[in-house]
Amino acid sequence: MKISEIRVLMKYEFYRGATTWQAVVNINNVFGIQVATNVTVARWFKKFRSGDFDLLNEPRGPPKTQMDNDVLKATVEANSNESACELSLMYNV
């Protein structure tokens, strides 16, 4: 089942007045277990309650890096005898 179809079902359940739990049960009873999860339905119901009924994904960019790649490369080159695990401990990653 496509994600866009699941979103339409969640929107339908919201308009019906179903609770999050009822929507999950209703969708999964018809389409199979784990088609809809409580967390996902709750997130979409919150969005609907705010008046946003757009079913498209919010645009997101790539995640922000936690470390400068040049610094990391220099550290790896300077500590070539260290394991990846030891290097990760140095930077708490």
PDB file of N, CA, C and O in Angstrom:
ATOM      1  N   MET A   1       0.842  -1.180   0.000  1.00  0.00           N
ATOM      2  CA  MET A   1       0.000   0.000   0.000  1.00  0.00           C
ATOM      3  C   MET A   1       0.888   1.244   0.000  1.00  0.00           C
ATOM      4  O   MET A   1       1.868   1.318   0.741  1.00  0.00           O
ATOM      5  N   LYS A   2       0.542   2.197  -0.821  1.00  0.00           N
ATOM      6  CA  LYS A   2       1.319   3.429  -0.930  1.00  0.00           C
ATOM      7  C   LYS A   2       1.085   4.325   0.285  1.00  0.00           C
ATOM      8  O   LYS A   2       0.001   4.345   0.868  1.00  0.00           O
ATOM      9  N   ILE A   3       2.123   5.059   0.644  1.00  0.00           N
ATOM     10  CA  ILE A   3       2.034   5.988   1.771  1.00  0.00           C
ATOM     11  C   ILE A   3       0.940   7.026   1.526  1.00  0.00           C
ATOM     12  O   ILE A   3       0.212   7.397   2.446  1.00  0.00           O
ATOM     13  N   SER A   4       0.828   7.488   0.288  1.00  0.00           N
ATOM     14  CA  SER A   4      -0.192   8.500  -0.019  1.00  0.00           C
ATOM     15  C   SER A   4      -1.597   7.959   0.237  1.00  0.00           C
ATOM     16  O   SER A   4      -2.483   8.711   0.644  1.00  0.00           O
ATOM     17  N   GLU A   5      -1.809   6.671   0.006  1.00  0.00           N
ATOM     18  CA  GLU A   5      -3.118   6.059   0.260  1.00  0.00           C
ATOM     19  C   GLU A   5      -3.394   5.965   1.760  1.00  0.00           C
ATOM     20  O   GLU A   5      -4.523   6.175   2.204  1.00  0.00           O
ATOM     21  N   ILE A   6      -2.368   5.651   2.530  1.00  0.00           N
ATOM     22  CA  ILE A   6      -2.522   5.564   3.988  1.00  0.00           C
ATOM     23  C   ILE A   6      -2.875   6.941   4.548  1.00  0.00           C
ATOM     24  O   ILE A   6      -3.697   7.053   5.457  1.00  0.00           O
ATOM     25  N   ARG A   7      -2.258   7.976   4.008  1.00  0.00           N
ATOM     26  CA  ARG A   7      -2.542   9.336   4.471  1.00  0.00           C
ATOM     27  C   ARG A   7      -3.991   9.728   4.194  1.00  0.00           C
ATOM     28  O   ARG A   7      -4.625  10.399   5.008  1.00  0.00           O
ATOM     29  N   VAL A   8      -4.506   9.309   3.050  1.00  0.00           N
ATOM     30  CA  VAL A   8      -5.912   9.580   2.736  1.00  0.00           C
ATOM     31  C   VAL A   8      -6.809   8.876   3.748  1.00  0.00           C
ATOM     32  O   VAL A   8      -7.801   9.446   4.203  1.00  0.00           O
ATOM     33  N   LEU A   9      -6.463   7.637   4.102  1.00  0.00           N
ATOM     34  CA  LEU A   9      -7.247   6.901   5.100  1.00  0.00           C
ATOM     35  C   LEU A   9      -7.206   7.597   6.457  1.00  0.00           C
ATOM     36  O   LEU A   9      -8.224   7.679   7.145  1.00  0.00           O
ATOM     37  N   MET A  10      -6.032   8.097   6.843  1.00  0.00           N
ATOM     38  CA  MET A  10      -5.925   8.806   8.123  1.00  0.00           C
ATOM     39  C   MET A  10      -6.775  10.074   8.102  1.00  0.00           C
ATOM     40  O   MET A  10      -7.432  10.402   9.091  1.00  0.00           O
ATOM     41  N   LYS A  11      -6.762  10.782   6.980  1.00  0.00           N
ATOM     42  CA  LYS A  11      -7.570  11.996   6.854  1.00  0.00           C
ATOM     43  C   LYS A  11      -9.056  11.648   6.951  1.00  0.00           C
ATOM     44  O   LYS A  11      -9.823  12.358   7.601  1.00  0.00           O
ATOM     45  N   TYR A  12      -9.456  10.560   6.307  1.00  0.00           N
ATOM     46  CA  TYR A  12     -10.844  10.100   6.377  1.00  0.00           C
ATOM     47  C   TYR A  12     -11.230   9.784   7.819  1.00  0.00           C
ATOM     48  O   TYR A  12     -12.288  10.204   8.287  1.00  0.00           O
ATOM     49  N   GLU A  13     -10.373   9.045   8.523  1.00  0.00           N
ATOM     50  CA  GLU A  13     -10.655   8.689   9.917  1.00  0.00           C
ATOM     51  C   GLU A  13     -10.741   9.946  10.791  1.00  0.00           C
ATOM     52  O   GLU A  13     -11.563  10.016  11.705  1.00  0.00           O
ATOM     53  N   PHE A  14      -9.900  10.924  10.508  1.00  0.00           N
ATOM     54  CA  PHE A  14      -9.949  12.185  11.253  1.00  0.00           C
ATOM     55  C   PHE A  14     -11.296  12.876  11.044  1.00  0.00           C
ATOM     56  O   PHE A  14     -11.931  13.312  12.004  1.00  0.00           O
ATOM     57  N   TYR A  15     -11.729  12.972   9.783  1.00  0.00           N
ATOM     58  CA  TYR A  15     -13.020  13.603   9.486  1.00  0.00           C
ATOM     59  C   TYR A  15     -14.186  12.830  10.101  1.00  0.00           C
ATOM     60  O   TYR A  15     -15.206  13.421  10.456  1.00  0.00           O
ATOM     61  N   ARG A  16     -14.038  11.515  10.227  1.00  0.00           N
ATOM     62  CA  ARG A  16     -15.073  10.686  10.846  1.00  0.00           C
ATOM     63  C   ARG A  16     -15.186  10.943  12.336  1.00  0.00           C
ATOM     64  O   ARG A  16     -16.199  10.616  12.955  1.00  0.00           O
ATOM     65  N   GLY A  17     -14.139  11.534  12.915  1.00  0.00           N
ATOM     66  CA  GLY A  17     -14.143  11.802  14.351  1.00  0.00           C
ATOM     67  C   GLY A  17     -13.524  10.689  15.170  1.00  0.00           C
ATOM     68  O   GLY A  17     -13.693  10.640  16.389  1.00  0.00           O
ATOM     69  N   ALA A  18     -12.808   9.796  14.507  1.00  0.00           N
ATOM     70  CA  ALA A  18     -12.163   8.683  15.209  1.00  0.00           C
ATOM     71  C   ALA A  18     -11.019   9.203  16.069  1.00  0.00           C
ATOM     72  O   ALA A  18     -10.393  10.213  15.749  1.00  0.00           O
ATOM     73  N   THR A  19     -10.758   8.500  17.161  1.00  0.00           N
ATOM     74  CA  THR A  19      -9.568   8.798  17.956  1.00  0.00           C
ATOM     75  C   THR A  19      -8.372   8.200  17.231  1.00  0.00           C
ATOM     76  O   THR A  19      -8.527   7.432  16.281  1.00  0.00           O
ATOM     77  N   THR A  20      -7.188   8.555  17.685  1.00  0.00           N
ATOM     78  CA  THR A  20      -5.976   7.990  17.094  1.00  0.00           C
ATOM     79  C   THR A  20      -6.020   6.469  17.150  1.00  0.00           C
ATOM     80  O   THR A  20      -5.772   5.790  16.154  1.00  0.00           O
ATOM     81  N   TRP A  21      -6.336   5.950  18.322  1.00  0.00           N
ATOM     82  CA  TRP A  21      -6.360   4.498  18.503  1.00  0.00           C
ATOM     83  C   TRP A  21      -7.400   3.845  17.602  1.00  0.00           C
ATOM     84  O   TRP A  21      -7.132   2.813  16.988  1.00  0.00           O
ATOM     85  N   GLN A  22      -8.595   4.446  17.520  1.00  0.00           N
ATOM     86  CA  GLN A  22      -9.650   3.891  16.667  1.00  0.00           C
ATOM     87  C   GLN A  22      -9.221   3.891  15.204  1.00  0.00           C
ATOM     88  O   GLN A  22      -9.491   2.934  14.479  1.00  0.00           O
ATOM     89  N   ALA A  23      -8.560   4.948  14.769  1.00  0.00           N
ATOM     90  CA  ALA A  23      -8.101   5.033  13.383  1.00  0.00           C
ATOM     91  C   ALA A  23      -7.089   3.938  13.079  1.00  0.00           C
ATOM     92  O   ALA A  23      -7.157   3.304  12.027  1.00  0.00           O
ATOM     93  N   VAL A  24      -6.154   3.713  13.991  1.00  0.00           N
ATOM     94  CA  VAL A  24      -5.145   2.662  13.801  1.00  0.00           C
ATOM     95  C   VAL A  24      -5.826   1.304  13.683  1.00  0.00           C
ATOM     96  O   VAL A  24      -5.523   0.527  12.777  1.00  0.00           O
ATOM     97  N   VAL A  25      -6.741   1.021  14.596  1.00  0.00           N
ATOM     98  CA  VAL A  25      -7.446  -0.267  14.584  1.00  0.00           C
ATOM     99  C   VAL A  25      -8.249  -0.423  13.294  1.00  0.00           C
ATOM    100  O   VAL A  25      -8.191  -1.473  12.654  1.00  0.00           O
ATOM    101  N   ASN A  26      -8.989   0.599  12.913  1.00  0.00           N
ATOM    102  CA  ASN A  26      -9.818   0.522  11.704  1.00  0.00           C
ATOM    103  C   ASN A  26      -8.975   0.282  10.457  1.00  0.00           C
ATOM    104  O   ASN A  26      -9.303  -0.583   9.644  1.00  0.00           O
ATOM    105  N   ILE A  27      -7.908   1.030  10.301  1.00  0.00           N
ATOM    106  CA  ILE A  27      -7.055   0.894   9.117  1.00  0.00           C
ATOM    107  C   ILE A  27      -6.383  -0.472   9.102  1.00  0.00           C
ATOM    108  O   ILE A  27      -6.369  -1.146   8.072  1.00  0.00           O
ATOM    109  N   ASN A  28      -5.828  -0.884  10.235  1.00  0.00           N
ATOM    110  CA  ASN A  28      -5.112  -2.159  10.278  1.00  0.00           C
ATOM    111  C   ASN A  28      -6.045  -3.358  10.158  1.00  0.00           C
ATOM    112  O   ASN A  28      -5.635  -4.391   9.629  1.00  0.00           O
ATOM    113  N   ASN A  29      -7.282  -3.255  10.630  1.00  0.00           N
ATOM    114  CA  ASN A  29      -8.239  -4.355  10.475  1.00  0.00           C
ATOM    115  C   ASN A  29      -8.548  -4.623   9.011  1.00  0.00           C
ATOM    116  O   ASN A  29      -8.756  -5.770   8.613  1.00  0.00           O
ATOM    117  N   VAL A  30      -8.578  -3.576   8.219  1.00  0.00           N
ATOM    118  CA  VAL A  30      -8.909  -3.729   6.804  1.00  0.00           C
ATOM    119  C   VAL A  30      -7.672  -4.038   5.960  1.00  0.00           C
ATOM    120  O   VAL A  30      -7.725  -4.892   5.075  1.00  0.00           O
ATOM    121  N   PHE A  31      -6.565  -3.353   6.227  1.00  0.00           N
ATOM    122  CA  PHE A  31      -5.414  -3.430   5.329  1.00  0.00           C
ATOM    123  C   PHE A  31      -4.234  -4.220   5.878  1.00  0.00           C
ATOM    124  O   PHE A  31      -3.250  -4.423   5.166  1.00  0.00           O
ATOM    125  N   GLY A  32      -4.307  -4.664   7.109  1.00  0.00           N
ATOM    126  CA  GLY A  32      -3.236  -5.480   7.673  1.00  0.00           C
ATOM    127  C   GLY A  32      -2.510  -4.773   8.791  1.00  0.00           C
ATOM    128  O   GLY A  32      -2.461  -3.546   8.878  1.00  0.00           O
ATOM    129  N   ILE A  33      -1.949  -5.609   9.640  1.00  0.00           N
ATOM    130  CA  ILE A  33      -1.252  -5.099  10.825  1.00  0.00           C
ATOM    131  C   ILE A  33      -0.072  -4.234  10.408  1.00  0.00           C
ATOM    132  O   ILE A  33       0.611  -4.539   9.431  1.00  0.00           O
ATOM    133  N   GLN A  34       0.163  -3.175  11.133  1.00  0.00           N
ATOM    134  CA  GLN A  34       1.279  -2.253  10.947  1.00  0.00           C
ATOM    135  C   GLN A  34       1.205  -1.429   9.666  1.00  0.00           C
ATOM    136  O   GLN A  34       2.211  -0.851   9.255  1.00  0.00           O
ATOM    137  N   VAL A  35       0.040  -1.361   9.028  1.00  0.00           N
ATOM    138  CA  VAL A  35      -0.115  -0.404   7.934  1.00  0.00           C
ATOM    139  C   VAL A  35      -0.104   1.000   8.528  1.00  0.00           C
ATOM    140  O   VAL A  35       0.507   1.917   7.980  1.00  0.00           O
ATOM    141  N   ALA A  36      -0.789   1.148   9.653  1.00  0.00           N
ATOM    142  CA  ALA A  36      -0.808   2.423  10.376  1.00  0.00           C
ATOM    143  C   ALA A  36      -0.323   2.170  11.798  1.00  0.00           C
ATOM    144  O   ALA A  36      -0.691   1.174  12.420  1.00  0.00           O
ATOM    145  N   THR A  37       0.499   3.071  12.303  1.00  0.00           N
ATOM    146  CA  THR A  37       0.967   2.961  13.686  1.00  0.00           C
ATOM    147  C   THR A  37       0.400   4.121  14.497  1.00  0.00           C
ATOM    148  O   THR A  37       0.038   5.162  13.948  1.00  0.00           O
ATOM    149  N   ASN A  38       0.330   3.927  15.787  1.00  0.00           N
ATOM    150  CA  ASN A  38      -0.226   4.946  16.676  1.00  0.00           C
ATOM    151  C   ASN A  38       0.564   6.255  16.582  1.00  0.00           C
ATOM    152  O   ASN A  38      -0.023   7.337  16.559  1.00  0.00           O
ATOM    153  N   VAL A  39       1.881   6.153  16.529  1.00  0.00           N
ATOM    154  CA  VAL A  39       2.731   7.353  16.471  1.00  0.00           C
ATOM    155  C   VAL A  39       2.468   8.137  15.184  1.00  0.00           C
ATOM    156  O   VAL A  39       2.329   9.359  15.211  1.00  0.00           O
ATOM    157  N   THR A  40       2.401   7.428  14.065  1.00  0.00           N
ATOM    158  CA  THR A  40       2.189   8.092  12.782  1.00  0.00           C
ATOM    159  C   THR A  40       0.817   8.752  12.716  1.00  0.00           C
ATOM    160  O   THR A  40       0.696   9.906  12.307  1.00  0.00           O
ATOM    161  N   VAL A  41      -0.211   8.018  13.120  1.00  0.00           N
ATOM    162  CA  VAL A  41      -1.565   8.580  13.084  1.00  0.00           C
ATOM    163  C   VAL A  41      -1.665   9.779  14.021  1.00  0.00           C
ATOM    164  O   VAL A  41      -2.288  10.782  13.672  1.00  0.00           O
ATOM    165  N   ALA A  42      -1.066   9.691  15.195  1.00  0.00           N
ATOM    166  CA  ALA A  42      -1.099  10.812  16.143  1.00  0.00           C
ATOM    167  C   ALA A  42      -0.433  12.048  15.543  1.00  0.00           C
ATOM    168  O   ALA A  42      -0.930  13.163  15.705  1.00  0.00           O
ATOM    169  N   ARG A  43       0.690  11.853  14.850  1.00  0.00           N
ATOM    170  CA  ARG A  43       1.386  12.987  14.235  1.00  0.00           C
ATOM    171  C   ARG A  43       0.513  13.640  13.158  1.00  0.00           C
ATOM    172  O   ARG A  43       0.424  14.866  13.085  1.00  0.00           O
ATOM    173  N   TRP A  44      -0.130  12.816  12.324  1.00  0.00           N
ATOM    174  CA  TRP A  44      -0.985  13.362  11.271  1.00  0.00           C
ATOM    175  C   TRP A  44      -2.242  13.996  11.845  1.00  0.00           C
ATOM    176  O   TRP A  44      -2.685  15.027  11.339  1.00  0.00           O
ATOM    177  N   PHE A  45      -2.836  13.413  12.890  1.00  0.00           N
ATOM    178  CA  PHE A  45      -4.016  14.011  13.513  1.00  0.00           C
ATOM    179  C   PHE A  45      -3.669  15.373  14.118  1.00  0.00           C
ATOM    180  O   PHE A  45      -4.475  16.301  14.054  1.00  0.00           O
ATOM    181  N   LYS A  46      -2.487  15.497  14.698  1.00  0.00           N
ATOM    182  CA  LYS A  46      -2.051  16.782  15.252  1.00  0.00           C
ATOM    183  C   LYS A  46      -1.966  17.827  14.136  1.00  0.00           C
ATOM    184  O   LYS A  46      -2.381  18.973  14.308  1.00  0.00           O
ATOM    185  N   LYS A  47      -1.424  17.412  12.997  1.00  0.00           N
ATOM    186  CA  LYS A  47      -1.320  18.303  11.849  1.00  0.00           C
ATOM    187  C   LYS A  47      -2.717  18.718  11.373  1.00  0.00           C
ATOM    188  O   LYS A  47      -2.951  19.891  11.081  1.00  0.00           O
ATOM    189  N   PHE A  48      -3.638  17.762  11.295  1.00  0.00           N
ATOM    190  CA  PHE A  48      -5.004  18.064  10.864  1.00  0.00           C
ATOM    191  C   PHE A  48      -5.700  19.008  11.845  1.00  0.00           C
ATOM    192  O   PHE A  48      -6.406  19.927  11.430  1.00  0.00           O
ATOM    193  N   ARG A  49      -5.500  18.781  13.146  1.00  0.00           N
ATOM    194  CA  ARG A  49      -6.124  19.646  14.156  1.00  0.00           C
ATOM    195  C   ARG A  49      -5.648  21.094  14.035  1.00  0.00           C
ATOM    196  O   ARG A  49      -6.378  22.024  14.377  1.00  0.00           O
ATOM    197  N   SER A  50      -4.420  21.275  13.547  1.00  0.00           N
ATOM    198  CA  SER A  50      -3.892  22.635  13.385  1.00  0.00           C
ATOM    199  C   SER A  50      -4.454  23.321  12.136  1.00  0.00           C
ATOM    200  O   SER A  50      -4.177  24.494  11.885  1.00  0.00           O
ATOM    201  N   GLY A  51      -5.250  22.572  11.353  1.00  0.00           N
ATOM    202  CA  GLY A  51      -5.843  23.141  10.149  1.00  0.00           C
ATOM    203  C   GLY A  51      -5.081  22.838   8.879  1.00  0.00           C
ATOM    204  O   GLY A  51      -5.480  23.277   7.801  1.00  0.00           O
ATOM    205  N   ASP A  52      -3.997  22.100   8.983  1.00  0.00           N
ATOM    206  CA  ASP A  52      -3.181  21.750   7.818  1.00  0.00           C
ATOM    207  C   ASP A  52      -3.617  20.373   7.317  1.00  0.00           C
ATOM    208  O   ASP A  52      -3.350  19.360   7.962  1.00  0.00           O
ATOM    209  N   PHE A  53      -4.283  20.343   6.172  1.00  0.00           N
ATOM    210  CA  PHE A  53      -4.775  19.081   5.620  1.00  0.00           C
ATOM    211  C   PHE A  53      -3.998  18.654   4.380  1.00  0.00           C
ATOM    212  O   PHE A  53      -4.439  17.768   3.648  1.00  0.00           O
ATOM    213  N   ASP A  54      -2.853  19.271   4.140  1.00  0.00           N
ATOM    214  CA  ASP A  54      -1.993  18.901   3.023  1.00  0.00           C
ATOM    215  C   ASP A  54      -1.379  17.536   3.310  1.00  0.00           C
ATOM    216  O   ASP A  54      -0.808  17.328   4.380  1.00  0.00           O
ATOM    217  N   LEU A  55      -1.490  16.609   2.371  1.00  0.00           N
ATOM    218  CA  LEU A  55      -0.999  15.248   2.584  1.00  0.00           C
ATOM    219  C   LEU A  55       0.404  15.022   2.029  1.00  0.00           C
ATOM    220  O   LEU A  55       0.909  13.900   2.066  1.00  0.00           O
ATOM    221  N   LEU A  56       1.033  16.068   1.519  1.00  0.00           N
ATOM    222  CA  LEU A  56       2.383  15.929   0.976  1.00  0.00           C
ATOM    223  C   LEU A  56       3.418  16.035   2.083  1.00  0.00           C
ATOM    224  O   LEU A  56       3.153  16.593   3.148  1.00  0.00           O
ATOM    225  N   ASN A  57       4.602  15.493   1.820  1.00  0.00           N
ATOM    226  CA  ASN A  57       5.705  15.593   2.772  1.00  0.00           C
ATOM    227  C   ASN A  57       6.159  17.036   2.900  1.00  0.00           C
ATOM    228  O   ASN A  57       6.113  17.806   1.940  1.00  0.00           O
ATOM    229  N   GLU A  58       6.592  17.386   4.089  1.00  0.00           N
ATOM    230  CA  GLU A  58       7.202  18.695   4.296  1.00  0.00           C
ATOM    231  C   GLU A  58       8.596  18.658   3.674  1.00  0.00           C
ATOM    232  O   GLU A  58       9.311  17.669   3.836  1.00  0.00           O
ATOM    233  N   PRO A  59       8.997  19.713   2.969  1.00  0.00           N
ATOM    234  CA  PRO A  59      10.349  19.714   2.398  1.00  0.00           C
ATOM    235  C   PRO A  59      11.397  19.736   3.504  1.00  0.00           C
ATOM    236  O   PRO A  59      11.306  20.507   4.460  1.00  0.00           O
ATOM    237  N   ARG A  60      12.383  18.879   3.347  1.00  0.00           N
ATOM    238  CA  ARG A  60      13.479  18.821   4.324  1.00  0.00           C
ATOM    239  C   ARG A  60      14.794  18.756   3.562  1.00  0.00           C
ATOM    240  O   ARG A  60      14.889  18.134   2.504  1.00  0.00           O
ATOM    241  N   GLY A  61      15.769  19.388   4.102  1.00  0.00           N
ATOM    242  CA  GLY A  61      17.096  19.318   3.520  1.00  0.00           C
ATOM    243  C   GLY A  61      17.873  18.176   4.152  1.00  0.00           C
ATOM    244  O   GLY A  61      17.342  17.440   4.985  1.00  0.00           O
ATOM    245  N   PRO A  62      19.115  18.030   3.761  1.00  0.00           N
ATOM    246  CA  PRO A  62      19.934  16.984   4.380  1.00  0.00           C
ATOM    247  C   PRO A  62      20.183  17.313   5.849  1.00  0.00           C
ATOM    248  O   PRO A  62      20.191  18.483   6.231  1.00  0.00           O
ATOM    249  N   PRO A  63      20.383  16.294   6.667  1.00  0.00           N
ATOM    250  CA  PRO A  63      20.649  16.571   8.081  1.00  0.00           C
ATOM    251  C   PRO A  63      21.949  17.355   8.243  1.00  0.00           C
ATOM    252  O   PRO A  63      22.885  17.204   7.458  1.00  0.00           O
ATOM    253  N   LYS A  64      21.986  18.185   9.264  1.00  0.00           N
ATOM    254  CA  LYS A  64      23.188  18.969   9.527  1.00  0.00           C
ATOM    255  C   LYS A  64      24.275  18.042  10.064  1.00  0.00           C
ATOM    256  O   LYS A  64      24.020  17.181  10.906  1.00  0.00           O
ATOM    257  N   THR A  65      25.481  18.237   9.562  1.00  0.00           N
ATOM    258  CA  THR A  65      26.591  17.431  10.061  1.00  0.00           C
ATOM    259  C   THR A  65      27.002  17.954  11.424  1.00  0.00           C
ATOM    260  O   THR A  65      26.949  19.153  11.697  1.00  0.00           O
ATOM    261  N   GLN A  66      27.407  17.036  12.260  1.00  0.00           N
ATOM    262  CA  GLN A  66      27.802  17.411  13.609  1.00  0.00           C
ATOM    263  C   GLN A  66      29.280  17.763  13.681  1.00  0.00           C
ATOM    264  O   GLN A  66      29.754  18.275  14.695  1.00  0.00           O
ATOM    265  N   MET A  67      29.999  17.489  12.611  1.00  0.00           N
ATOM    266  CA  MET A  67      31.438  17.692  12.648  1.00  0.00           C
ATOM    267  C   MET A  67      31.923  18.171  11.288  1.00  0.00           C
ATOM    268  O   MET A  67      31.364  17.800  10.257  1.00  0.00           O
ATOM    269  N   ASP A  68      32.932  18.970  11.289  1.00  0.00           N
ATOM    270  CA  ASP A  68      33.561  19.438  10.063  1.00  0.00           C
ATOM    271  C   ASP A  68      34.336  18.275   9.454  1.00  0.00           C
ATOM    272  O   ASP A  68      35.191  17.682  10.112  1.00  0.00           O
ATOM    273  N   ASN A  69      34.042  17.951   8.208  1.00  0.00           N
ATOM    274  CA  ASN A  69      34.690  16.815   7.552  1.00  0.00           C
ATOM    275  C   ASN A  69      36.199  16.986   7.437  1.00  0.00           C
ATOM    276  O   ASN A  69      36.938  16.004   7.521  1.00  0.00           O
ATOM    277  N   ASP A  70      36.671  18.221   7.246  1.00  0.00           N
ATOM    278  CA  ASP A  70      38.114  18.454   7.141  1.00  0.00           C
ATOM    279  C   ASP A  70      38.812  18.150   8.467  1.00  0.00           C
ATOM    280  O   ASP A  70      39.901  17.576   8.483  1.00  0.00           O
ATOM    281  N   VAL A  71      38.184  18.534   9.570  1.00  0.00           N
ATOM    282  CA  VAL A  71      38.747  18.245  10.896  1.00  0.00           C
ATOM    283  C   VAL A  71      38.779  16.740  11.126  1.00  0.00           C
ATOM    284  O   VAL A  71      39.765  16.201  11.627  1.00  0.00           O
ATOM    285  N   LEU A  72      37.698  16.068  10.757  1.00  0.00           N
ATOM    286  CA  LEU A  72      37.635  14.620  10.928  1.00  0.00           C
ATOM    287  C   LEU A  72      38.696  13.925  10.090  1.00  0.00           C
ATOM    288  O   LEU A  72      39.356  13.002  10.569  1.00  0.00           O
ATOM    289  N   LYS A  73      38.867  14.353   8.856  1.00  0.00           N
ATOM    290  CA  LYS A  73      39.869  13.747   7.978  1.00  0.00           C
ATOM    291  C   LYS A  73      41.272  13.943   8.551  1.00  0.00           C
ATOM    292  O   LYS A  73      42.079  13.014   8.541  1.00  0.00           O
ATOM    293  N   ALA A  74      41.565  15.135   9.045  1.00  0.00           N
ATOM    294  CA  ALA A  74      42.880  15.408   9.634  1.00  0.00           C
ATOM    295  C   ALA A  74      43.106  14.545  10.868  1.00  0.00           C
ATOM    296  O   ALA A  74      44.214  14.055  11.085  1.00  0.00           O
ATOM    297  N   THR A  75      42.076  14.356  11.674  1.00  0.00           N
ATOM    298  CA  THR A  75      42.192  13.524  12.878  1.00  0.00           C
ATOM    299  C   THR A  75      42.467  12.079  12.513  1.00  0.00           C
ATOM    300  O   THR A  75      43.314  11.430  13.127  1.00  0.00           O
ATOM    301  N   VAL A  76      41.758  11.571  11.517  1.00  0.00           N
ATOM    302  CA  VAL A  76      41.958  10.182  11.087  1.00  0.00           C
ATOM    303  C   VAL A  76      43.368   9.998  10.544  1.00  0.00           C
ATOM    304  O   VAL A  76      44.022   9.000  10.845  1.00  0.00           O
ATOM    305  N   GLU A  77      43.841  10.950   9.748  1.00  0.00           N
ATOM    306  CA  GLU A  77      45.189  10.847   9.185  1.00  0.00           C
ATOM    307  C   GLU A  77      46.251  10.943  10.278  1.00  0.00           C
ATOM    308  O   GLU A  77      47.268  10.252  10.216  1.00  0.00           O
ATOM    309  N   ALA A  78      46.022  11.790  11.272  1.00  0.00           N
ATOM    310  CA  ALA A  78      46.991  11.945  12.364  1.00  0.00           C
ATOM    311  C   ALA A  78      46.978  10.753  13.309  1.00  0.00           C
ATOM    312  O   ALA A  78      47.977  10.486  13.977  1.00  0.00           O
ATOM    313  N   ASN A  79      45.877  10.040  13.377  1.00  0.00           N
ATOM    314  CA  ASN A  79      45.736   8.893  14.282  1.00  0.00           C
ATOM    315  C   ASN A  79      45.399   7.637  13.492  1.00  0.00           C
ATOM    316  O   ASN A  79      44.441   6.932  13.811  1.00  0.00           O
ATOM    317  N   SER A  80      46.183   7.362  12.469  1.00  0.00           N
ATOM    318  CA  SER A  80      45.868   6.244  11.579  1.00  0.00           C
ATOM    319  C   SER A  80      45.915   4.887  12.273  1.00  0.00           C
ATOM    320  O   SER A  80      45.360   3.913  11.764  1.00  0.00           O
ATOM    321  N   ASN A  81      46.571   4.814  13.427  1.00  0.00           N
ATOM    322  CA  ASN A  81      46.641   3.543  14.144  1.00  0.00           C
ATOM    323  C   ASN A  81      45.440   3.331  15.070  1.00  0.00           C
ATOM    324  O   ASN A  81      45.303   2.259  15.660  1.00  0.00           O
ATOM    325  N   GLU A  82      44.571   4.334  15.205  1.00  0.00           N
ATOM    326  CA  GLU A  82      43.389   4.228  16.067  1.00  0.00           C
ATOM    327  C   GLU A  82      42.265   3.515  15.314  1.00  0.00           C
ATOM    328  O   GLU A  82      42.141   3.642  14.096  1.00  0.00           O
ATOM    329  N   SER A  83      41.460   2.771  16.048  1.00  0.00           N
ATOM    330  CA  SER A  83      40.302   2.114  15.436  1.00  0.00           C
ATOM    331  C   SER A  83      39.169   3.129  15.276  1.00  0.00           C
ATOM    332  O   SER A  83      39.185   4.198  15.886  1.00  0.00           O
ATOM    333  N   ALA A  84      38.205   2.781  14.458  1.00  0.00           N
ATOM    334  CA  ALA A  84      37.043   3.648  14.269  1.00  0.00           C
ATOM    335  C   ALA A  84      36.310   3.850  15.589  1.00  0.00           C
ATOM    336  O   ALA A  84      35.804   4.938  15.864  1.00  0.00           O
ATOM    337  N   CYS A  85      36.254   2.809  16.397  1.00  0.00           N
ATOM    338  CA  CYS A  85      35.581   2.901  17.695  1.00  0.00           C
ATOM    339  C   CYS A  85      36.300   3.907  18.592  1.00  0.00           C
ATOM    340  O   CYS A  85      35.654   4.723  19.250  1.00  0.00           O
ATOM    341  N   GLU A  86      37.622   3.853  18.621  1.00  0.00           N
ATOM    342  CA  GLU A  86      38.396   4.781  19.455  1.00  0.00           C
ATOM    343  C   GLU A  86      38.237   6.224  18.965  1.00  0.00           C
ATOM    344  O   GLU A  86      38.124   7.152  19.766  1.00  0.00           O
ATOM    345  N   LEU A  87      38.229   6.399  17.643  1.00  0.00           N
ATOM    346  CA  LEU A  87      38.042   7.739  17.088  1.00  0.00           C
ATOM    347  C   LEU A  87      36.647   8.275  17.407  1.00  0.00           C
ATOM    348  O   LEU A  87      36.484   9.463  17.685  1.00  0.00           O
ATOM    349  N   SER A  88      35.649   7.404  17.366  1.00  0.00           N
ATOM    350  CA  SER A  88      34.290   7.858  17.669  1.00  0.00           C
ATOM    351  C   SER A  88      34.170   8.291  19.127  1.00  0.00           C
ATOM    352  O   SER A  88      33.411   9.207  19.442  1.00  0.00           O
ATOM    353  N   LEU A  89      34.916   7.638  20.016  1.00  0.00           N
ATOM    354  CA  LEU A  89      34.898   8.024  21.426  1.00  0.00           C
ATOM    355  C   LEU A  89      35.511   9.407  21.633  1.00  0.00           C
ATOM    356  O   LEU A  89      35.104  10.147  22.528  1.00  0.00           O
ATOM    357  N   MET A  90      36.500   9.751  20.792  1.00  0.00           N
ATOM    358  CA  MET A  90      37.140  11.060  20.890  1.00  0.00           C
ATOM    359  C   MET A  90      36.138  12.185  20.617  1.00  0.00           C
ATOM    360  O   MET A  90      36.252  13.275  21.177  1.00  0.00           O
ATOM    361  N   TYR A  91      35.154  11.910  19.750  1.00  0.00           N
ATOM    362  CA  TYR A  91      34.202  12.936  19.330  1.00  0.00           C
ATOM    363  C   TYR A  91      32.780  12.683  19.832  1.00  0.00           C
ATOM    364  O   TYR A  91      31.838  13.362  19.422  1.00  0.00           O
ATOM    365  N   ASN A  92      32.636  11.709  20.713  1.00  0.00           N
ATOM    366  CA  ASN A  92      31.316  11.387  21.281  1.00  0.00           C
ATOM    367  C   ASN A  92      30.256  11.144  20.215  1.00  0.00           C
ATOM    368  O   ASN A  92      29.142  11.661  20.294  1.00  0.00           O
ATOM    369  N   VAL A  93      30.624  10.354  19.225  1.00  0.00           N
ATOM    370  CA  VAL A  93      29.649   9.991  18.177  1.00  0.00           C
ATOM    371  C   VAL A  93      29.472   8.494  18.123  1.00  0.00           C
ATOM    372  O   VAL A  93      28.696   7.994  17.309  1.00  0.00           O
TER     373      VAL A  93
END
